[in-house]
Amino acid sequence: MKLETKNRFILDNIIKMLEEQGPSLWRKPWIFSEEGAARNGESGRCYSGLLNPLIIACSMMDRGFTDQRWLPKGAMGRMTAQINKGEKATWILRPVFASIDDKDTGEKKQVLINFSIMPIWNVEQLTIKDESKLFRLADIEKSNLTITATSGNAQKFATDVGAAVSYGGQRACFIPSTDRINVPAVESFKSEEGFCTTLGHELVHWVGGSKRKNEIKDARFGDSSYAYEELVAELGSVFLCAKLGWDYESLENHKNYLASWLKN
């Protein structure tokens, strides 16, 4: 089957499914895993709360870090770690508690009264002399999905076309300001097909970057321009996988993702 005919066949099937079945809930092809979560590099505890994981994830993607371990000043001192020249901190929120008397019981209790800001550094920004106190990533329980020929070829293709891709964290996105792609690690995905189509989706966004086609507009999440870019990237992902012989997800999930943006 010729590529153009194959793409037409895929597109016709997606349209038919939309017309006959209507949209349903799109399901993210990767799972939240502590394996890729940002964590304190000494204790191994994952950062929690509403804002800190987001602040750290944005910093990792913006600066291209692949190691999810971070250290505050105290831990750096215990590890005899030095900040590499020119490296800047990422500032997160630290809760401030006060001890007050409980009116009902008369006992002391801790109450959150404010937040302070605290600098942390990614271990890639540091020279650590005593790594014996550094949390070992090997201690994290791994998932069963591993890199095979298909996912390995997908990663190689991204490298061969010149795309800068970071693997890790919990978000899949293309960042125009740094011209980088971030995709969760293979081990975070429910299937190899999900990994390939997600990487393909972000590669299509990357092609539209300012250093190539320069087609990405100043779109905001939810507006018609943003929706158009998502539709192009999702269809492009399916066509790319079909062309290169990568496994791609069932058309059902692609249909659901497209439907979520067609309304815009």
C-alpha positions as CSV (number, residue, x, y, z in Angstrom):
1,M,0.0,0.0,0.0
2,K,1.4,3.4,-1.0
3,L,2.1,5.8,1.9
4,E,-0.5,8.3,0.7
5,T,-3.1,5.6,0.4
6,K,-2.2,4.3,3.8
7,N,-2.5,7.8,5.4
8,R,-5.9,8.3,3.7
9,F,-7.0,4.9,5.0
10,I,-6.0,5.8,8.6
11,L,-7.6,9.3,8.4
12,D,-10.9,7.9,6.9
13,N,-11.1,5.4,9.8
14,I,-10.6,8.1,12.4
15,I,-13.3,10.2,10.8
16,K,-15.6,7.2,10.6
17,M,-15.1,6.5,14.3
18,L,-15.8,10.1,15.2
19,E,-19.0,10.1,13.2
20,E,-20.3,6.7,14.3
21,Q,-19.1,6.6,17.9
22,G,-18.6,10.2,19.0
23,P,-15.9,11.3,21.4
24,S,-15.1,9.6,24.6
25,L,-12.4,10.2,27.2
26,W,-8.8,10.3,26.0
27,R,-6.5,8.3,28.2
28,K,-2.9,9.4,28.8
29,P,-0.6,6.6,27.6
30,W,1.8,6.9,30.5
31,I,1.3,6.5,34.2
32,F,2.5,8.6,37.1
33,S,5.5,6.8,38.4
34,E,7.8,7.8,41.3
35,E,10.6,6.5,39.0
36,G,10.4,9.8,37.1
37,A,9.3,12.1,39.9
38,A,11.6,14.9,41.2
39,R,13.0,14.0,44.6
40,N,15.3,15.1,47.4
41,G,18.7,13.7,46.4
42,E,19.6,12.9,50.0
43,S,16.4,11.4,51.5
44,G,14.9,10.1,48.2
45,R,11.5,11.6,49.1
46,C,9.5,13.0,46.2
47,Y,8.6,16.7,46.2
48,S,4.9,17.1,46.9
49,G,2.3,19.8,47.0
50,L,0.5,21.6,44.2
51,L,3.3,23.9,43.1
52,N,6.7,22.4,43.9
53,P,6.5,19.5,41.5
54,L,5.4,21.9,38.7
55,I,8.2,24.4,39.5
56,I,10.8,21.7,39.4
57,A,9.4,20.0,36.2
58,C,9.5,23.4,34.4
59,S,13.0,23.9,35.5
60,M,14.1,20.5,34.4
61,M,12.5,20.9,30.9
62,D,13.8,24.5,30.5
63,R,17.4,23.6,31.4
64,G,17.4,20.1,30.0
65,F,18.2,18.1,33.2
66,T,17.6,14.4,33.0
67,D,18.5,13.5,36.7
68,Q,15.5,14.1,39.0
69,R,17.5,14.4,42.2
70,W,17.8,17.8,43.8
71,L,19.7,19.1,46.8
72,P,19.2,22.0,49.2
73,K,22.1,23.8,50.8
74,G,22.1,21.6,54.0
75,A,22.4,18.4,52.1
76,M,25.1,19.9,49.8
77,G,27.2,20.6,52.9
78,R,26.8,17.1,54.2
79,M,28.0,15.7,50.8
80,T,30.7,18.3,50.4
81,A,29.1,19.4,47.1
82,Q,30.1,22.5,45.2
83,I,27.9,24.5,42.7
84,N,29.5,24.4,39.3
85,K,30.4,27.8,37.9
86,G,27.5,29.7,36.4
87,E,24.8,27.5,37.7
88,K,21.7,29.1,39.2
89,A,19.3,27.7,41.8
90,T,15.7,26.7,41.3
91,W,13.5,28.3,44.0
92,I,10.7,26.2,45.6
93,L,8.3,26.8,48.4
94,R,8.9,25.6,52.0
95,P,6.0,25.6,54.4
96,V,6.3,27.5,57.7
97,F,4.5,26.1,60.7
98,A,3.7,27.5,64.1
99,S,2.9,25.7,67.3
100,I,-0.4,26.9,68.9
101,D,-2.8,25.7,71.6
102,D,-5.8,23.7,70.5
103,K,-8.9,25.5,71.9
104,D,-10.7,22.2,72.4
105,T,-8.0,20.0,73.8
106,G,-5.5,22.5,75.1
107,E,-2.8,20.5,73.4
108,K,-0.1,21.9,71.1
109,K,-0.7,21.5,67.4
110,Q,1.2,22.5,64.3
111,V,-0.5,25.0,62.0
112,L,0.6,26.2,58.5
113,I,1.0,29.9,58.7
114,N,3.1,30.9,55.6
115,F,5.6,29.8,53.0
116,S,9.2,30.8,52.6
117,I,11.3,30.2,49.5
118,M,14.2,27.9,49.4
119,P,16.9,27.3,46.7
120,I,17.7,23.8,45.4
121,W,20.1,22.6,42.8
122,N,19.9,19.7,40.4
123,V,22.7,17.2,41.0
124,E,23.8,17.8,37.4
125,Q,24.7,21.4,38.5
126,L,27.0,20.1,41.3
127,T,30.4,18.5,41.9
128,I,29.7,16.1,44.7
129,K,32.8,14.7,46.5
130,D,30.9,12.4,48.9
131,E,28.3,10.5,46.8
132,S,27.8,7.8,49.5
133,K,25.0,10.0,51.0
134,L,23.4,10.5,47.6
135,F,20.1,8.7,47.1
136,R,20.6,5.9,44.5
137,L,18.1,5.9,41.6
138,A,18.7,2.1,41.3
139,D,16.8,1.7,44.6
140,I,13.5,2.9,42.9
141,E,11.3,0.0,41.9
142,K,11.3,-0.3,38.1
143,S,8.3,-1.0,35.8
144,N,8.3,-3.9,33.4
145,L,8.4,-1.9,30.1
146,T,11.9,-1.7,28.6
147,I,13.5,-0.3,25.5
148,T,13.1,-2.7,22.5
149,A,14.0,-2.4,18.9
150,T,10.9,-0.3,18.1
151,S,11.2,2.3,20.9
152,G,15.0,2.3,20.4
153,N,14.5,3.1,16.7
154,A,12.1,5.9,17.6
155,Q,14.7,7.4,19.9
156,K,17.4,7.1,17.3
157,F,15.2,8.7,14.7
158,A,14.7,11.7,17.0
159,T,18.4,12.0,17.4
160,D,19.1,11.6,13.7
161,V,16.8,14.4,12.7
162,G,18.5,16.7,15.2
163,A,15.8,17.0,17.9
164,A,17.0,17.6,21.5
165,V,14.9,15.2,23.6
166,S,15.0,14.7,27.4
167,Y,13.5,11.5,28.7
168,G,12.0,11.6,32.2
169,G,9.5,13.5,34.4
170,Q,5.7,13.3,34.0
171,R,5.1,15.6,31.0
172,A,5.3,15.3,27.3
173,C,5.8,18.6,25.5
174,F,7.8,20.7,23.0
175,I,9.3,23.9,24.5
176,P,9.7,26.5,21.8
177,S,11.8,28.8,23.9
178,T,14.6,26.2,24.4
179,D,13.8,24.2,21.2
180,R,13.7,21.0,23.3
181,I,11.3,18.1,23.6
182,N,10.5,16.3,26.9
183,V,8.9,12.9,27.0
184,P,8.5,10.6,30.0
185,A,10.9,7.7,30.1
186,V,10.0,4.5,28.2
187,E,9.5,2.8,31.6
188,S,6.7,5.2,32.5
189,F,4.5,4.1,29.5
190,K,1.7,1.6,29.6
191,S,2.8,0.3,26.2
192,E,5.5,0.7,23.6
193,E,2.9,2.0,21.1
194,G,2.1,4.8,23.6
195,F,5.7,5.8,23.8
196,C,6.2,5.9,20.0
197,T,3.1,7.9,19.3
198,T,3.8,10.4,22.1
199,L,7.3,10.9,20.9
200,G,6.0,11.3,17.3
201,H,3.4,13.9,18.5
202,E,6.1,16.0,20.0
203,L,8.4,15.6,17.0
204,V,5.6,17.1,14.8
205,H,5.4,20.1,17.2
206,W,9.2,20.3,17.0
207,V,9.1,20.5,13.2
208,G,7.0,23.6,13.5
209,G,9.6,25.3,15.6
210,S,11.2,28.7,14.7
211,K,14.4,27.0,13.5
212,R,12.6,24.9,11.0
213,K,9.1,25.6,9.5
214,N,8.4,28.4,12.0
215,E,4.7,27.6,12.0
216,I,4.1,27.6,15.8
217,K,2.0,30.7,16.6
218,D,1.6,32.6,19.9
219,A,-1.2,30.3,20.9
220,R,-2.7,30.0,24.3
221,F,-4.0,26.7,25.8
222,G,-7.6,26.2,24.8
223,D,-7.8,28.7,21.9
224,S,-8.4,27.8,18.3
225,S,-4.7,28.2,17.2
226,Y,-3.6,25.9,20.0
227,A,-6.3,23.4,19.1
228,Y,-5.2,23.5,15.5
229,E,-1.6,22.7,16.4
230,E,-2.7,19.8,18.6
231,L,-4.8,18.4,15.7
232,V,-1.8,18.6,13.3
233,A,0.6,17.0,15.8
234,E,-1.8,14.1,16.6
235,L,-2.5,13.3,13.0
236,G,1.1,13.8,12.1
237,S,2.1,11.3,14.9
238,V,0.0,8.6,13.4
239,F,1.3,9.2,9.9
240,L,4.9,9.3,11.1
241,C,4.5,6.0,12.9
242,A,2.9,4.4,9.9
243,K,5.7,5.7,7.6
244,L,8.6,4.5,9.8
245,G,7.0,1.2,10.8
246,W,6.7,2.1,14.5
247,D,3.8,0.6,16.4
248,Y,1.1,3.1,17.2
249,E,-1.8,3.2,19.6
250,S,-5.2,2.0,18.6
251,L,-7.1,4.5,16.5
252,E,-9.6,4.7,19.3
253,N,-7.3,6.7,21.6
254,H,-6.2,8.9,18.8
255,K,-9.8,9.6,17.9
256,N,-10.6,10.6,21.5
257,Y,-7.6,12.9,21.6
258,L,-8.6,14.6,18.3
259,A,-12.2,14.9,19.4
260,S,-11.1,16.8,22.6
261,W,-9.6,19.5,20.4
262,L,-12.1,19.5,17.5
263,K,-14.6,21.4,19.7
264,N,-12.2,24.3,19.7
